[in-house]
Every structure is written in C-alpha cells, then in structure tokens.
Amino acid sequence: MLKENEIKVGDTHTAILVEDLKRTQIVQYAGASGDYNPLHTDEIFTTQVAGYPSVFAHGMLSMGLTGTMLTNYVGDGALKKYGVRFTNQVWPGDTLTGKATIIEIREEEGYKVVDLMIETTNQNDVAVITGNATAIIET
C-alpha cells in the first residue's frame, strides 16, 4: 500500500504490461471472458467482412492488464475506483506500457486517498487507454 509520507503529486509509476501481444493471448482471453466476438478471434471475418487489418484485443483485456499494474502499485485491496476509456485498438504484436500519475492526495470518507491519472500506450506511444483511479493510502 502506498504511504502518504513516501509520495507526492506528480509521482508516476510505469510498467510494461505485455510485450509482443500474441493472438493466442487474445483467444485465451476470449475463452476466459466468454466474449467470442469474431473481431477478436476470426481473422477472415475481421479482415474480409469487417474491414479491419487483423483481429484485435478485447478492450477489457487491455483494461485488465492496466488494472494489474495499478494494484501492483497501490497495493491489494487499496483500489476504490477505476475507470477507463478505450482510445485505440490493441493489435497482435503490440507492446503495452501503463503509467499512473498521482494528481491529488486528499481525504475521502475518513481515509487518505490518491487520485491517479491512467494512460496505457503502445510501442508507438499511442494511447490505447486513458482513465483514472482512486486508491486508499496509509497515513
């Protein structure tokens, strides 16, 4: 868990979420989530019917990877709120890097919390997820 005396507004935490995302990982996520939308699993449908260059990852896969980075940073059980916006597709072969930036330290409902700005980018520094989170910190 983050400690108030060890952090300040503007601090960032960065982590590589996945290197060279494999199609197999996308299909495994489809199985785990039950989301078998052909845009994520069927290359022929995705390219010939839907007009995309390839299958692409589920938004929730990217969100889950980003969420893991967050809980690794703030600590298990500390995350109070987490919301994202999917800004670009994630393709097979992408490498994703997540970044959390402390934008405020404040009190909420008797707890000290941090508000975080979240951004996950691909290897070309293009944002694929933006969002925010709030986590409880130790005083």
Summary of the structure (lengths in Angstrom):
residues: 139
radius of gyration: 16.9
end to end distance: 10.3
largest distance: 56.0
contacts: 425
relative contact order: 0.24
helix: 29%
strand: 37%
